[in-house]
Amino acid sequence: MQVNVIKNSKQYLGLALTMVILSLGVFFTKGLNYGIDFSGGNLLQIKYENKITLHDINESLDNIQGIPQIGTNSRKVQISEDNTVIIRTQEISEDEKKEILNALQSVGAYQIDKEDKVGASVGEELKTSAIYALGIGAVLIIIYITFRFEFIFAVGAIVALLHDLILALGCISLLYYEINTPFIAAILTILGYSINDTIVVFDRIRENLKRRAKTQMSIEECLAKSVNQVMIRSINTSVTTLFAIVAILLLGGDSLRTFIVTLLVGILAGTYSSVFIATPVVYFLHKKGDGKGMEKISVEKDEDQEDEEKILV
């Protein structure tokens, strides 16, 4: 099956734009659920020996007075099927932590699996560092693709990456999963995965542009042919990766949920953007530039082809 990406580019870009607008709407409406990595606070993860319910935990914590985020409307408590309880609060003292642990003993016997404490200033520093990491990554991508291809290819790649990033943020915001440092790792993984897919497409476009003079193809035909040549490869690679991600999502537990769901959405979005967003954006920028955007690549002669011609002579 041949897909004419250029002919139907408005439909593909329109779908992408719709998803981006919806994701931004969710993001600005619900916001993000920052974990203690970014907001600062305490985390307690305990595991009960016997079956417990959220009502049991809430009832025991309701009896505590004067402790931040241990009110009925503001505490953050999660319970998994294996009787593991995760409690997140604002920063609390050691005495306040002991009071919480003593109150939880009224529900049943338990063991402490994990304790974390992050100051508010550290959380803000991590948030700033995460933004810097994403910004530096984007700049390096632009420089690399501009050097290897042309600037319009770099713009197409960045637009595709923004699409992936916004969709991942919108999904996590909609589900209200906790934003933590593994989430940033997932975002950076998505950027690397997606840009790799996009560069594969761009590399095939460059090869076909160099041979365009002999084949008498138009720019539109060259771009469409290039995308179709690598589309199956991109889909197969993504599907194989998704098998592993879904397996971890089903069996990995709550601690990996944000990381895995972010990867799942990002890879799906990245597969789409590499094929149906990056190339159409490059084409529109090429047309806007009076057909000069790919002129340099089009007139270059493929070195491998030149060597073959010398051998034949």
Short mmCIF file of the C-alpha atoms (twelve columns), coordinates in Angstrom:
data_MODEL
# 
_entry.id   MODEL 
# 
loop_
_atom_site.group_PDB 
_atom_site.id 
_atom_site.type_symbol 
_atom_site.label_atom_id 
_atom_site.label_alt_id 
_atom_site.label_comp_id 
_atom_site.label_asym_id 
_atom_site.label_seq_id 
_atom_site.Cartn_x 
_atom_site.Cartn_y 
_atom_site.Cartn_z 
_atom_site.pdbx_PDB_model_num 
ATOM 1   C CA . MET A 1   0.000   0.000  0.000   1 
ATOM 2   C CA . GLN A 2   1.366   3.395  -1.024  1 
ATOM 3   C CA . VAL A 3   0.585   6.465  1.112   1 
ATOM 4   C CA . ASN A 4   0.796   9.853  -0.555  1 
ATOM 5   C CA . VAL A 5   1.969   11.895 2.422   1 
ATOM 6   C CA . ILE A 6   2.296   15.131 0.447   1 
ATOM 7   C CA . LYS A 7   -1.065  14.952 -1.336  1 
ATOM 8   C CA . ASN A 8   -2.935  14.330 1.924   1 
ATOM 9   C CA . SER A 9   -0.609  16.381 4.124   1 
ATOM 10  C CA . LYS A 10  -3.299  18.852 5.189   1 
ATOM 11  C CA . GLN A 11  -5.406  16.021 6.613   1 
ATOM 12  C CA . TYR A 12  -2.448  14.507 8.473   1 
ATOM 13  C CA . LEU A 13  -1.312  17.863 9.846   1 
ATOM 14  C CA . GLY A 14  -4.906  18.760 10.706  1 
ATOM 15  C CA . LEU A 15  -5.273  15.595 12.788  1 
ATOM 16  C CA . ALA A 16  -1.991  16.324 14.540  1 
ATOM 17  C CA . LEU A 17  -3.019  19.930 15.229  1 
ATOM 18  C CA . THR A 18  -6.343  18.774 16.674  1 
ATOM 19  C CA . MET A 19  -4.594  16.373 19.041  1 
ATOM 20  C CA . VAL A 20  -2.133  19.075 20.082  1 
ATOM 21  C CA . ILE A 21  -4.936  21.567 20.814  1 
ATOM 22  C CA . LEU A 22  -6.834  18.978 22.875  1 
ATOM 23  C CA . SER A 23  -3.659  18.084 24.790  1 
ATOM 24  C CA . LEU A 24  -2.891  21.737 25.514  1 
ATOM 25  C CA . GLY A 25  -6.492  22.238 26.634  1 
ATOM 26  C CA . VAL A 26  -6.183  19.381 29.122  1 
ATOM 27  C CA . PHE A 27  -2.759  20.609 30.245  1 
ATOM 28  C CA . PHE A 28  -3.902  24.168 30.980  1 
ATOM 29  C CA . THR A 29  -7.167  22.985 32.542  1 
ATOM 30  C CA . LYS A 30  -5.909  20.240 34.848  1 
ATOM 31  C CA . GLY A 31  -2.227  21.092 35.117  1 
ATOM 32  C CA . LEU A 32  0.382   18.577 36.223  1 
ATOM 33  C CA . ASN A 33  0.491   16.492 39.358  1 
ATOM 34  C CA . TYR A 34  4.042   17.207 40.527  1 
ATOM 35  C CA . GLY A 35  5.553   14.558 42.762  1 
ATOM 36  C CA . ILE A 36  7.832   15.277 45.667  1 
ATOM 37  C CA . ASP A 37  10.805  15.242 43.264  1 
ATOM 38  C CA . PHE A 38  9.615   18.639 41.985  1 
ATOM 39  C CA . SER A 39  7.282   20.053 44.625  1 
ATOM 40  C CA . GLY A 40  9.191   18.921 47.714  1 
ATOM 41  C CA . GLY A 41  7.765   16.820 50.533  1 
ATOM 42  C CA . ASN A 42  7.782   13.349 52.041  1 
ATOM 43  C CA . LEU A 43  6.881   9.955  50.629  1 
ATOM 44  C CA . LEU A 44  6.139   6.836  52.651  1 
ATOM 45  C CA . GLN A 45  5.638   3.459  51.028  1 
ATOM 46  C CA . ILE A 46  4.519   0.677  53.342  1 
ATOM 47  C CA . LYS A 47  3.203   -2.832 52.800  1 
ATOM 48  C CA . TYR A 48  0.558   -4.381 55.037  1 
ATOM 49  C CA . GLU A 49  0.511   -8.057 55.871  1 
ATOM 50  C CA . ASN A 50  -3.281  -8.300 55.623  1 
ATOM 51  C CA . LYS A 51  -5.903  -6.904 53.275  1 
ATOM 52  C CA . ILE A 52  -6.642  -3.217 53.851  1 
ATOM 53  C CA . THR A 53  -8.852  -0.610 52.181  1 
ATOM 54  C CA . LEU A 54  -8.521  3.074  51.362  1 
ATOM 55  C CA . HIS A 55  -11.255 3.777  53.925  1 
ATOM 56  C CA . ASP A 56  -9.126  2.146  56.642  1 
ATOM 57  C CA . ILE A 57  -6.147  4.347  55.800  1 
ATOM 58  C CA . ASN A 58  -8.228  7.506  55.561  1 
ATOM 59  C CA . GLU A 59  -9.885  6.827  58.897  1 
ATOM 60  C CA . SER A 60  -6.557  6.358  60.672  1 
ATOM 61  C CA . LEU A 61  -5.069  9.535  59.142  1 
ATOM 62  C CA . ASP A 62  -8.156  11.619 59.918  1 
ATOM 63  C CA . ASN A 63  -7.328  11.311 63.614  1 
ATOM 64  C CA . ILE A 64  -4.015  13.160 63.172  1 
ATOM 65  C CA . GLN A 65  -4.135  16.894 63.875  1 
ATOM 66  C CA . GLY A 66  -1.921  19.662 62.480  1 
ATOM 67  C CA . ILE A 67  0.128   17.722 59.943  1 
ATOM 68  C CA . PRO A 68  0.392   19.201 56.383  1 
ATOM 69  C CA . GLN A 69  -1.600  17.419 53.680  1 
ATOM 70  C CA . ILE A 70  -3.109  14.920 56.062  1 
ATOM 71  C CA . GLY A 71  -6.551  16.383 55.787  1 
ATOM 72  C CA . THR A 72  -9.450  14.549 54.171  1 
ATOM 73  C CA . ASN A 73  -9.438  16.769 51.084  1 
ATOM 74  C CA . SER A 74  -5.731  17.168 50.529  1 
ATOM 75  C CA . ARG A 75  -3.783  14.008 51.334  1 
ATOM 76  C CA . LYS A 76  -2.427  11.808 48.573  1 
ATOM 77  C CA . VAL A 77  -2.827  8.124  49.279  1 
ATOM 78  C CA . GLN A 78  -2.498  5.246  46.812  1 
ATOM 79  C CA . ILE A 79  -3.221  1.576  47.489  1 
ATOM 80  C CA . SER A 80  -2.250  -1.272 45.168  1 
ATOM 81  C CA . GLU A 81  -3.600  -4.805 45.007  1 
ATOM 82  C CA . ASP A 82  -0.678  -6.249 46.984  1 
ATOM 83  C CA . ASN A 83  -1.636  -4.091 50.017  1 
ATOM 84  C CA . THR A 84  1.096   -1.552 49.345  1 
ATOM 85  C CA . VAL A 85  0.219   1.982  50.484  1 
ATOM 86  C CA . ILE A 86  1.965   5.123  49.196  1 
ATOM 87  C CA . ILE A 87  1.421   8.346  51.149  1 
ATOM 88  C CA . ARG A 88  2.678   11.733 49.933  1 
ATOM 89  C CA . THR A 89  2.717   14.843 52.084  1 
ATOM 90  C CA . GLN A 90  4.317   18.247 52.254  1 
ATOM 91  C CA . GLU A 91  7.542   18.466 54.241  1 
ATOM 92  C CA . ILE A 92  7.061   17.042 57.730  1 
ATOM 93  C CA . SER A 93  9.329   16.650 60.749  1 
ATOM 94  C CA . GLU A 94  10.533  13.352 62.205  1 
ATOM 95  C CA . ASP A 95  8.008   13.651 65.041  1 
ATOM 96  C CA . GLU A 96  5.166   14.176 62.578  1 
ATOM 97  C CA . LYS A 97  6.342   11.186 60.536  1 
ATOM 98  C CA . LYS A 98  6.345   8.998  63.655  1 
ATOM 99  C CA . GLU A 99  2.820   10.168 64.437  1 
ATOM 100 C CA . ILE A 100 1.679   9.107  60.956  1 
ATOM 101 C CA . LEU A 101 3.361   5.706  61.256  1 
ATOM 102 C CA . ASN A 102 1.823   5.132  64.679  1 
ATOM 103 C CA . ALA A 103 -1.610  6.006  63.335  1 
ATOM 104 C CA . LEU A 104 -1.176  3.563  60.447  1 
ATOM 105 C CA . GLN A 105 -0.399  0.758  62.913  1 
ATOM 106 C CA . SER A 106 -4.017  0.886  64.032  1 
ATOM 107 C CA . VAL A 107 -4.957  -0.557 60.619  1 
ATOM 108 C CA . GLY A 108 -2.634  -3.560 60.907  1 
ATOM 109 C CA . ALA A 109 0.942   -4.788 60.891  1 
ATOM 110 C CA . TYR A 110 3.148   -3.439 58.090  1 
ATOM 111 C CA . GLN A 111 6.719   -3.003 56.952  1 
ATOM 112 C CA . ILE A 112 8.268   0.184  55.522  1 
ATOM 113 C CA . ASP A 113 9.467   -0.370 51.946  1 
ATOM 114 C CA . LYS A 114 10.567  3.165  51.078  1 
ATOM 115 C CA . GLU A 115 11.066  6.616  52.579  1 
ATOM 116 C CA . ASP A 116 11.893  9.759  50.595  1 
ATOM 117 C CA . LYS A 117 12.233  13.405 51.523  1 
ATOM 118 C CA . VAL A 118 12.914  16.276 49.123  1 
ATOM 119 C CA . GLY A 119 13.147  19.939 50.102  1 
ATOM 120 C CA . ALA A 120 11.110  22.512 48.171  1 
ATOM 121 C CA . SER A 121 14.265  24.297 46.973  1 
ATOM 122 C CA . VAL A 122 15.662  21.007 45.633  1 
ATOM 123 C CA . GLY A 123 12.373  20.372 43.849  1 
ATOM 124 C CA . GLU A 124 12.518  23.752 42.107  1 
ATOM 125 C CA . GLU A 125 16.125  23.112 41.129  1 
ATOM 126 C CA . LEU A 126 15.186  19.760 39.592  1 
ATOM 127 C CA . LYS A 127 12.335  21.396 37.686  1 
ATOM 128 C CA . THR A 128 14.680  24.054 36.272  1 
ATOM 129 C CA . SER A 129 17.300  21.443 35.376  1 
ATOM 130 C CA . ALA A 130 14.686  19.381 33.545  1 
ATOM 131 C CA . ILE A 131 13.637  22.379 31.434  1 
ATOM 132 C CA . TYR A 132 17.283  23.148 30.648  1 
ATOM 133 C CA . ALA A 133 17.884  19.535 29.640  1 
ATOM 134 C CA . LEU A 134 14.976  19.599 27.187  1 
ATOM 135 C CA . GLY A 135 16.004  23.005 25.799  1 
ATOM 136 C CA . ILE A 136 19.646  22.031 25.294  1 
ATOM 137 C CA . GLY A 137 18.555  18.787 23.650  1 
ATOM 138 C CA . ALA A 138 16.348  20.684 21.178  1 
ATOM 139 C CA . VAL A 139 19.148  23.129 20.283  1 
ATOM 140 C CA . LEU A 140 21.628  20.313 19.680  1 
ATOM 141 C CA . ILE A 141 19.099  18.534 17.478  1 
ATOM 142 C CA . ILE A 142 18.626  21.673 15.365  1 
ATOM 143 C CA . ILE A 143 22.400  22.105 14.963  1 
ATOM 144 C CA . TYR A 144 22.949  18.454 14.051  1 
ATOM 145 C CA . ILE A 145 20.145  18.207 11.489  1 
ATOM 146 C CA . THR A 146 21.017  21.590 9.942   1 
ATOM 147 C CA . PHE A 147 24.627  20.446 9.545   1 
ATOM 148 C CA . ARG A 148 23.692  17.036 8.153   1 
ATOM 149 C CA . PHE A 149 20.728  18.115 5.991   1 
ATOM 150 C CA . GLU A 150 19.264  21.635 5.707   1 
ATOM 151 C CA . PHE A 151 17.660  24.058 8.162   1 
ATOM 152 C CA . ILE A 152 14.127  23.302 6.947   1 
ATOM 153 C CA . PHE A 153 14.688  19.665 7.929   1 
ATOM 154 C CA . ALA A 154 15.654  20.802 11.437  1 
ATOM 155 C CA . VAL A 155 12.418  22.812 11.690  1 
ATOM 156 C CA . GLY A 156 10.395  19.803 10.543  1 
ATOM 157 C CA . ALA A 157 12.089  17.609 13.151  1 
ATOM 158 C CA . ILE A 158 11.478  20.111 15.977  1 
ATOM 159 C CA . VAL A 159 7.796   20.467 15.023  1 
ATOM 160 C CA . ALA A 160 7.470   16.678 15.126  1 
ATOM 161 C CA . LEU A 161 9.188   16.526 18.525  1 
ATOM 162 C CA . LEU A 162 6.953   19.257 19.942  1 
ATOM 163 C CA . HIS A 163 3.951   17.229 18.776  1 
ATOM 164 C CA . ASP A 164 5.243   14.162 20.642  1 
ATOM 165 C CA . LEU A 165 6.076   16.119 23.785  1 
ATOM 166 C CA . ILE A 166 2.723   17.915 23.971  1 
ATOM 167 C CA . LEU A 167 0.724   14.715 23.439  1 
ATOM 168 C CA . ALA A 168 2.687   12.929 26.161  1 
ATOM 169 C CA . LEU A 169 2.165   15.851 28.576  1 
ATOM 170 C CA . GLY A 170 -1.540  16.037 27.717  1 
ATOM 171 C CA . CYS A 171 -2.052  12.334 28.355  1 
ATOM 172 C CA . ILE A 172 -0.229  12.379 31.705  1 
ATOM 173 C CA . SER A 173 -2.154  15.513 32.694  1 
ATOM 174 C CA . LEU A 174 -5.464  13.865 31.736  1 
ATOM 175 C CA . LEU A 175 -4.672  10.749 33.764  1 
ATOM 176 C CA . TYR A 176 -3.225  12.965 36.518  1 
ATOM 177 C CA . TYR A 177 -0.265  10.674 37.002  1 
ATOM 178 C CA . GLU A 178 2.531   11.945 39.189  1 
ATOM 179 C CA . ILE A 179 5.342   13.899 37.503  1 
ATOM 180 C CA . ASN A 180 8.682   12.650 38.792  1 
ATOM 181 C CA . THR A 181 12.263  12.236 37.597  1 
ATOM 182 C CA . PRO A 182 11.488  8.993  35.684  1 
ATOM 183 C CA . PHE A 183 8.947   11.054 33.719  1 
ATOM 184 C CA . ILE A 184 11.745  13.376 32.549  1 
ATOM 185 C CA . ALA A 185 13.785  10.307 31.607  1 
ATOM 186 C CA . ALA A 186 10.803  9.060  29.587  1 
ATOM 187 C CA . ILE A 187 10.480  12.400 27.786  1 
ATOM 188 C CA . LEU A 188 14.169  12.419 26.855  1 
ATOM 189 C CA . THR A 189 13.852  8.808  25.674  1 
ATOM 190 C CA . ILE A 190 10.906  9.792  23.478  1 
ATOM 191 C CA . LEU A 191 12.874  12.664 21.959  1 
ATOM 192 C CA . GLY A 192 15.766  10.355 21.146  1 
ATOM 193 C CA . TYR A 193 13.532  7.627  19.752  1 
ATOM 194 C CA . SER A 194 11.455  10.003 17.655  1 
ATOM 195 C CA . ILE A 195 14.393  11.949 16.226  1 
ATOM 196 C CA . ASN A 196 16.054  8.678  15.249  1 
ATOM 197 C CA . ASP A 197 12.929  7.679  13.311  1 
ATOM 198 C CA . THR A 198 12.753  11.108 11.689  1 
ATOM 199 C CA . ILE A 199 16.406  11.065 10.629  1 
ATOM 200 C CA . VAL A 200 15.885  7.687  8.937   1 
ATOM 201 C CA . VAL A 201 13.124  9.287  6.848   1 
ATOM 202 C CA . PHE A 202 15.231  12.375 6.117   1 
ATOM 203 C CA . ASP A 203 18.215  10.245 5.122   1 
ATOM 204 C CA . ARG A 204 16.124  8.400  2.538   1 
ATOM 205 C CA . ILE A 205 14.781  11.723 1.256   1 
ATOM 206 C CA . ARG A 206 18.337  12.996 0.814   1 
ATOM 207 C CA . GLU A 207 19.370  9.891  -1.109  1 
ATOM 208 C CA . ASN A 208 16.391  10.158 -3.456  1 
ATOM 209 C CA . LEU A 209 16.899  13.895 -3.946  1 
ATOM 210 C CA . LYS A 210 20.444  13.258 -5.126  1 
ATOM 211 C CA . ARG A 211 19.138  10.805 -7.744  1 
ATOM 212 C CA . ARG A 212 16.135  12.921 -8.718  1 
ATOM 213 C CA . ALA A 213 17.709  14.317 -11.900 1 
ATOM 214 C CA . LYS A 214 18.012  10.833 -13.445 1 
ATOM 215 C CA . THR A 215 14.567  9.629  -12.382 1 
ATOM 216 C CA . GLN A 216 12.768  12.853 -13.423 1 
ATOM 217 C CA . MET A 217 10.757  12.826 -10.202 1 
ATOM 218 C CA . SER A 218 9.181   15.959 -8.814  1 
ATOM 219 C CA . ILE A 219 9.917   17.039 -5.242  1 
ATOM 220 C CA . GLU A 220 6.462   15.829 -4.187  1 
ATOM 221 C CA . GLU A 221 6.979   12.401 -5.733  1 
ATOM 222 C CA . CYS A 222 10.448  12.143 -4.241  1 
ATOM 223 C CA . LEU A 223 9.197   12.890 -0.722  1 
ATOM 224 C CA . ALA A 224 6.238   10.520 -1.028  1 
ATOM 225 C CA . LYS A 225 8.454   7.733  -2.372  1 
ATOM 226 C CA . SER A 226 10.995  8.216  0.419   1 
ATOM 227 C CA . VAL A 227 8.342   8.023  3.138   1 
ATOM 228 C CA . ASN A 228 6.827   4.852  1.669   1 
ATOM 229 C CA . GLN A 229 10.241  3.206  1.449   1 
ATOM 230 C CA . VAL A 230 10.865  3.527  5.195   1 
ATOM 231 C CA . MET A 231 7.314   3.474  6.577   1 
ATOM 232 C CA . ILE A 232 7.122   -0.285 7.128   1 
ATOM 233 C CA . ARG A 233 10.505  -0.201 8.852   1 
ATOM 234 C CA . SER A 234 9.309   2.550  11.217  1 
ATOM 235 C CA . ILE A 235 6.067   0.750  12.016  1 
ATOM 236 C CA . ASN A 236 7.785   -2.601 12.626  1 
ATOM 237 C CA . THR A 237 10.368  -1.006 14.928  1 
ATOM 238 C CA . SER A 238 7.678   0.789  16.932  1 
ATOM 239 C CA . VAL A 239 5.429   -2.275 17.229  1 
ATOM 240 C CA . THR A 240 8.349   -4.374 18.482  1 
ATOM 241 C CA . THR A 241 9.166   -1.734 21.097  1 
ATOM 242 C CA . LEU A 242 5.531   -1.433 22.133  1 
ATOM 243 C CA . PHE A 243 5.355   -5.162 22.899  1 
ATOM 244 C CA . ALA A 244 8.000   -4.715 25.586  1 
ATOM 245 C CA . ILE A 245 6.418   -1.505 26.905  1 
ATOM 246 C CA . VAL A 246 2.949   -3.059 27.229  1 
ATOM 247 C CA . ALA A 247 4.420   -6.073 29.038  1 
ATOM 248 C CA . ILE A 248 6.132   -3.761 31.566  1 
ATOM 249 C CA . LEU A 249 2.948   -1.686 31.899  1 
ATOM 250 C CA . LEU A 250 0.939   -4.780 32.803  1 
ATOM 251 C CA . LEU A 251 3.512   -6.351 35.110  1 
ATOM 252 C CA . GLY A 252 5.719   -3.489 36.292  1 
ATOM 253 C CA . GLY A 253 3.580   -2.136 39.124  1 
ATOM 254 C CA . ASP A 254 2.555   1.391  40.116  1 
ATOM 255 C CA . SER A 255 6.092   2.722  40.530  1 
ATOM 256 C CA . LEU A 256 6.764   2.455  36.773  1 
ATOM 257 C CA . ARG A 257 3.328   3.550  35.597  1 
ATOM 258 C CA . THR A 258 4.107   7.181  34.762  1 
ATOM 259 C CA . PHE A 259 7.350   6.261  33.004  1 
ATOM 260 C CA . ILE A 260 5.812   3.472  30.919  1 
ATOM 261 C CA . VAL A 261 2.591   5.308  29.971  1 
ATOM 262 C CA . THR A 262 4.652   8.324  28.895  1 
ATOM 263 C CA . LEU A 263 6.821   6.068  26.715  1 
ATOM 264 C CA . LEU A 264 3.758   4.342  25.272  1 
ATOM 265 C CA . VAL A 265 2.078   7.590  24.221  1 
ATOM 266 C CA . GLY A 266 5.349   9.153  23.081  1 
ATOM 267 C CA . ILE A 267 6.377   6.266  20.831  1 
ATOM 268 C CA . LEU A 268 2.928   6.102  19.218  1 
ATOM 269 C CA . ALA A 269 3.004   9.871  18.661  1 
ATOM 270 C CA . GLY A 270 6.622   9.719  17.469  1 
ATOM 271 C CA . THR A 271 5.872   7.048  14.873  1 
ATOM 272 C CA . TYR A 272 3.075   9.209  13.487  1 
ATOM 273 C CA . SER A 273 5.042   12.463 13.562  1 
ATOM 274 C CA . SER A 274 8.147   11.030 11.883  1 
ATOM 275 C CA . VAL A 275 6.091   9.991  8.865   1 
ATOM 276 C CA . PHE A 276 3.096   12.310 8.695   1 
ATOM 277 C CA . ILE A 277 4.349   15.564 10.254  1 
ATOM 278 C CA . ALA A 278 8.081   16.056 9.737   1 
ATOM 279 C CA . THR A 279 8.080   15.469 5.961   1 
ATOM 280 C CA . PRO A 280 4.979   17.600 5.160   1 
ATOM 281 C CA . VAL A 281 6.419   20.457 7.236   1 
ATOM 282 C CA . VAL A 282 9.675   20.237 5.264   1 
ATOM 283 C CA . TYR A 283 7.690   20.312 2.007   1 
ATOM 284 C CA . PHE A 284 5.650   23.381 3.001   1 
ATOM 285 C CA . LEU A 285 8.797   25.234 4.081   1 
ATOM 286 C CA . HIS A 286 10.420  24.274 0.782   1 
ATOM 287 C CA . LYS A 287 7.483   25.720 -1.163  1 
ATOM 288 C CA . LYS A 288 7.432   28.852 0.962   1 
ATOM 289 C CA . GLY A 289 11.093  29.381 0.180   1 
ATOM 290 C CA . ASP A 290 10.390  29.493 -3.584  1 
ATOM 291 C CA . GLY A 291 11.629  25.936 -4.034  1 
ATOM 292 C CA . LYS A 292 15.136  26.649 -2.689  1 
ATOM 293 C CA . GLY A 293 14.868  24.665 0.545   1 
ATOM 294 C CA . MET A 294 16.122  21.424 -1.000  1 
ATOM 295 C CA . GLU A 295 18.116  22.936 -3.830  1 
ATOM 296 C CA . LYS A 296 21.504  22.185 -2.287  1 
ATOM 297 C CA . ILE A 297 20.698  18.520 -1.690  1 
ATOM 298 C CA . SER A 298 19.091  18.117 -5.111  1 
ATOM 299 C CA . VAL A 299 22.188  19.215 -7.000  1 
ATOM 300 C CA . GLU A 300 24.610  17.142 -4.940  1 
ATOM 301 C CA . LYS A 301 25.842  14.003 -6.589  1 
ATOM 302 C CA . ASP A 302 25.759  10.785 -4.617  1 
ATOM 303 C CA . GLU A 303 29.391  9.800  -3.960  1 
ATOM 304 C CA . ASP A 304 28.582  6.106  -4.079  1 
ATOM 305 C CA . GLN A 305 26.868  6.521  -7.428  1 
ATOM 306 C CA . GLU A 306 29.844  8.492  -8.748  1 
ATOM 307 C CA . ASP A 307 32.211  5.693  -7.728  1 
ATOM 308 C CA . GLU A 308 30.013  3.155  -9.504  1 
ATOM 309 C CA . GLU A 309 30.077  5.218  -12.678 1 
ATOM 310 C CA . LYS A 310 33.895  5.364  -12.563 1 
ATOM 311 C CA . ILE A 311 34.097  1.602  -12.192 1 
ATOM 312 C CA . LEU A 312 31.761  1.061  -15.148 1 
ATOM 313 C CA . VAL A 313 33.846  3.383  -17.303 1 
# 
